[in-house]
Amino acid sequence: MRRRASRLTGGIARLALVTSLALALGCDGRRPREQKEGHARPGEDHLAVLDLTGGAPELAGGSLLGGSGSNSFADLVGTLRALRDEEHVKAIYVDLGTASLNLARAAEIGRLLGSMRDGRPVVCHADGLATGTALMTSLGCSEVWLTPAGSVDTYGIAAQLMFGRELLDRLEVKVDFIQVGRFKGASEPFTRNSASPEARESLQGALAGVRAAWLEGVTKGRGRAIDSEALEDGPHDAEAAAKLGIIDRVGFADEARARAEELAGGGARDYFGGREPGSGGLGVLLDLLASSEPTRLPHVAVVRATGAITLSGGGLLDAPGIVERRLHETLGELAEDPAVRAVVLRIDSPGGSALASDLLWRDLMKLREEKPLIVSVGGMAASGGYYMACAAQKVVVEPTSILGSIGVVAGKLSVAEPLAELGIHSEVVPARPGHDNRPLLGSPLTAWDEATRSKVLDGIQHAYDLFLGRIAEGRGLPRAAIEPHAEGRLMSGEAAVKAGLADELGGLDRAVDLAIELSDLSAGAPIRIVERESGLLGLVGLSPGARQEALAELERETARRTARLVAAGLVPYREELWAFAATAQPLLGGEHVVAALPFALIIR
């Protein structure tokens, strides 16, 4: 017992020593890191970069080492106030990703940015715009960019109320509430099965006011006439949004940033949400605990992309599948690393998020401009998995690999009727009378009407056309040559080679040989398996917003892992079923379109 206590004390002491060193490096006397290329020096004209991909919460969480985060809404307001008086800031670039903002915060951020856009350009890029971020960009941005596979999800404002009085009666629960004020309504979920006229009138009036302010902010902010009915008739794909005047340009984040840097005429500095060179604290501590310098010898890097494709993953400790945010960072590092002479991407994926697939396709196309990129397909590269694969110069497949499933799907489950059977009822209060279905496009408590189904169909048709265009560009084929093998068809690896969707039969070994042949490496060149840290060590290098988001998953992930352990002992095909279930995660997370297999494919 004494030896165990001694070991524990020693471990704590070592951790305290490393922590002290990390904190020391995080202070003014820290060792400076190498200056980031293109990073502005003090006193130089530059571009101010605001990373809002993690949103701007009212209260940002603290770090594992204590203290509070510096990624809150108040921090952002302070940053924007300071930027107004910063004479060396010649332009501003805002990266939104798929962040969501509530309308109040969106309006203020937009106004603060708008107060500067007359004197300096404000270029904003998003992977998707929602009601709040559409308001922010309209009020604050000189140029609004949207990624080609993104959408503008503006489809009105409504509230959905739930009532459980019938369920409580069945359970013989005594309901006893007293209220003062006819319009209060706080007790109604427990005392009624639908809203009282007074509560409905009160809520509808408030929503109507919010809607009017939102419409005015978007139309006046954009400085052009926008049809309000069309504006609320989303979702709109990128091209449609540009025609409506909601956005200005369709393009990727690097293109928007390049435009902002051109307008600034200088380097760039991170002002919010990003990680400045030389930042200390938790990042430095984790670097010290887990740094592993990759080989500096010229080599082939092998990257594994396995599982469902998602934008942000399934959790902190063991985020399964292909997470766009993490793979994007890895591919960017490989493109810039001069020691990496070629890359082999090993894919085994049933697909997933259509937006994440398109963003990764772009990253892979950029990577192959710098160095040879070979894809090796394992069990499958289906749907979103093939979306990624088609970006390679060469695609190597096993005869038993499954490829294809070129198509997209959108949908949701509506549980309103079974909940009603249990005695739980829902009711819609729209801001715009007669417009009660579209604002609840993603709600599990409301089924789609025909107009909404038609609008969603338009969106996924656009996504499908974009998918075919990406394959045509990646494979160097006319679209007409791809269409006979599309529309969701599956094929074996051998059939894919005959169809021109893959190049040759073989495994990972053959893919590595091809990578060496297409580079300037010799036959005995080193091969490096690229590992991306998961769990706490995976937080190294993330922006504060992304780090905060990951930390918030810790508690929830514990429950997930427990469920997976139980399932592992009960389900004989757990790996296939788990991957299939994960392809639906984007839908549960608010996305509308997925490029995924329509069923769990189990081959034994």
Beta strands, then each sheet from edge to edge (+ up, - down):
strand 1: 46-51
strand 2: 89-97
strand 3: 122-126
strand 4: 129-130
strand 5: 143-146
strand 6: 151-153
strand 7: 158-163
strand 8: 236-237
strand 9: 249-250
strand 10: 267-272
strand 11: 299-306
strand 12: 309-310
strand 13: 322-323
strand 14: 340-349
strand 15: 351-353
strand 16: 373-382
strand 17: 394-397
strand 18: 402-404
strand 19: 409-410
strand 20: 425-430
strand 21: 490-492
strand 22: 504-505
strand 23: 527-529
strand 24: 593-596
sheet 1: 9+ 5+ 3+ 2+ 1+ 10+
sheet 2: 4+ 6+ 8-
sheet 3: 7+ 20-
sheet 4: 21+ 18- 16- 14- 11- 23-
sheet 5: 12+ 13+
sheet 6: 15+ 24- 19+
sheet 7: 21+ 18- 16- 17- 22-
end
